[in-house]
C-alpha cells in the first residue's frame, strides 16, 4: 500500500469520526516521517535496523524486546513470548537474544535524564 493510499484511508477514518483531529494529525505525521511501526515509503531493511536501539525504560534483562517492540510497532511482551518459544522449541532463541544484547546499542538518555523514544 502506498503512502497516498494510507493517507486516504486515514482521511476516511477522520471523516467518519473514528479519529480526532489530533490523532489524524499525529498519524499523518508519523506516516510521512516514516516512523517505526508505521508503513514507510522507501525505507529499506538496513536503515530500519540502524535505528534499532535497546530500551532503557521497557526492559526485563537487556532491553532487547522493548527496543524491538518500539522499532516494529509490536508490544514488547509479544517479542518476549517469541524468544521464549524459540528457546523452548528450537533452542536458539536465547542465543539470538544474547547476540542482540551484545550488538544492538542502548538508547541514549536525554540531558534531563529522560529517555529518547519514550
CORTA-V486761 format. One record per residue. N is the residue number from 1. PHI is phi in degrees with one decimal (NA if undefined). Layout:
# CORTA-V486761
n:N phi:PHI
n:N phi:PHI
This chain:
# CORTA-V486761
n:1 phi:NA
n:2 phi:-81.8
n:3 phi:-62.9
n:4 phi:-64.1
n:5 phi:-64.9
n:6 phi:-65.2
n:7 phi:-64.6
n:8 phi:-60.9
n:9 phi:-65.5
n:10 phi:-62.0
n:11 phi:-62.8
n:12 phi:-63.0
n:13 phi:-64.3
n:14 phi:-65.3
n:15 phi:-66.4
n:16 phi:-78.1
n:17 phi:91.5
n:18 phi:-77.8
n:19 phi:-122.6
n:20 phi:-77.0
n:21 phi:-60.2
n:22 phi:-66.6
n:23 phi:-64.6
n:24 phi:-62.5
n:25 phi:-64.1
n:26 phi:-65.3
n:27 phi:-64.8
n:28 phi:-65.9
n:29 phi:-64.0
n:30 phi:-62.9
n:31 phi:-65.4
n:32 phi:-72.2
n:33 phi:-81.7
n:34 phi:70.4
n:35 phi:-65.0
n:36 phi:-58.8
n:37 phi:88.8
n:38 phi:-116.0
n:39 phi:-62.3
n:40 phi:-110.6
n:41 phi:-72.3
n:42 phi:-116.5
n:43 phi:-67.6
n:44 phi:-107.5
n:45 phi:-62.3
n:46 phi:-65.3
n:47 phi:-70.9
n:48 phi:-66.3
n:49 phi:-68.2
n:50 phi:-68.5
n:51 phi:-87.8
n:52 phi:-69.2
n:53 phi:-136.4
n:54 phi:-72.4
n:55 phi:-80.7
n:56 phi:-92.8
n:57 phi:-88.5
n:58 phi:-109.5
n:59 phi:-141.3
n:60 phi:-111.2
n:61 phi:-114.8
n:62 phi:-107.2
n:63 phi:84.5
n:64 phi:-64.9
n:65 phi:-67.6
n:66 phi:-64.1
n:67 phi:-67.6
n:68 phi:-64.0
n:69 phi:-63.5
n:70 phi:-67.4
n:71 phi:-71.1
n:72 phi:-98.1
n:73 phi:82.9
n:74 phi:-104.9
n:75 phi:-57.7
n:76 phi:-64.8
n:77 phi:-65.5
n:78 phi:-69.8
n:79 phi:-64.1
n:80 phi:-61.9
n:81 phi:-63.6
n:82 phi:-61.9
n:83 phi:-64.0
n:84 phi:-65.0
n:85 phi:-64.3
n:86 phi:-67.4
n:87 phi:-68.1
n:88 phi:-69.9
n:89 phi:-77.4
n:90 phi:-111.7
n:91 phi:88.7
n:92 phi:-110.5
n:93 phi:-62.6
n:94 phi:-66.2
n:95 phi:-64.4
n:96 phi:-63.2
n:97 phi:-60.3
n:98 phi:-64.3
n:99 phi:-63.6
n:100 phi:-64.9
n:101 phi:-61.2
n:102 phi:-76.4
n:103 phi:-96.3
n:104 phi:-90.1
n:105 phi:-70.2
n:106 phi:-82.4
n:107 phi:-66.0
n:108 phi:-91.4
n:109 phi:-75.0
n:110 phi:-74.4
n:111 phi:-56.2
n:112 phi:-79.9
n:113 phi:96.8
n:114 phi:-78.7
n:115 phi:-111.5
n:116 phi:-65.6
n:117 phi:81.3
n:118 phi:-78.3
